[in-house]
Amino acid sequence: MSPTLFDVVIIGGGPGGLSIATALARQTHTAVVLDSGRYRNAVSKHMHNVPGFDHVDPAEFRAKAKADLVKRYKSIEFQTTEIKEVKRADDGTFEVSDGQGAVWRGKKLGLGSGVRDRTEDEVKGYEECWGRGIFHCLFCHGFEERGTETAGFLVNDMMTAPTNPMPPADMITHVSRMAKRLAKNVIIYTNGRAELVDELKAKIHSSKIIVDNRVIDHLSLVGEGPHVKITFEDGTTKTEGFLASHPKVEQRAGSLVEQLGLEMTPGGDIKANPPMNETSVKGVFAVGDAATPIKSVMQAMYMGMFAGVGMVTQLQIELELKDEL
């Protein structure tokens, strides 16, 4: 028996995927949301910058959004599964499968599959401290640690990548100023990147922000955090109230991106054409962290809503042409 044909199959049940589903539901289109249950912000106990959900567990936000869809809209279904394969059928529809024999078909495909932080590639101990004492976005977390005596900014390869929207020294000083709003003193740890020292010092005009070029051996969380102890190669140590730093990221559903042959940006994001966020493959829309350098809940919701509008537009034109609207 052939699988049910949905108007849209959505891969990813985070803010982006949920927003796609909401837009589709409002026009009575059918969709199934296939969610792996793995989220980038899994270690975070609170989310911020989302009106009405400030300082709320991200899991509570997802549960509320899902419950609203299930209760009010009957055209949206949810399944918890890990998608392993996606392909375009001869009739132009999309077929996705989870490797366990389950198959779903959709006229359109929405990708809200997110990214994964490669914390394991950073200095020893970084992964243990991630999300507990190391914060990548000081809008997302940092206010809670305000007033600490000292905070650090840890420079790594992500911050010096040529694909960044700002030159490394500009990016580093920008975040360091944000850290200074939350701490009395800030230390920029370049971790042996001597080429940055003079440029950073030339850009810093605060006596409360200094540069330390010592090479770091490892990091360790003090208790449950947020304090982080830095141990240098020379054996000396320094404890910071928190660290700001951003690891490299990769596509969580990289194999699916490859299977679809999607065009990517130089920064490793799926290229999604605004405002409707259709990819280089017609009928495939990508939203959220997987498709933008601005990785936040609000951005994912914004992209998801407009991707849903784009899908609705295409679906209804196709139905009208067949006089099935």
Protein Blocks (a to p, Z undefined) as FASTA:
>chain_A
ZZdddfbdcedjbfklmmmmmmmmmnopacddddehiafklmpcbdehiahiaoiafklm
mmmmmmmmmmmpmkbccdddddfbdcddfkopacddehnopacddfbdcdfebpaddfkl
mcehklmmgoklpcfbfklgojlmgoiabdcddddfklmpckbmbdfklmmmmmmmmmmm
mpmbdcddeehpamlmmmmmmmpccfkbccdfbdcfbdcdehjbjadcdddfkopacddf
bdcdddddddfklmmmmmnopacdfkopacdddfklpafbehiacehjllccbdcfklmm
mmmmmmmmmmmmmmmmmmmmnopZZ
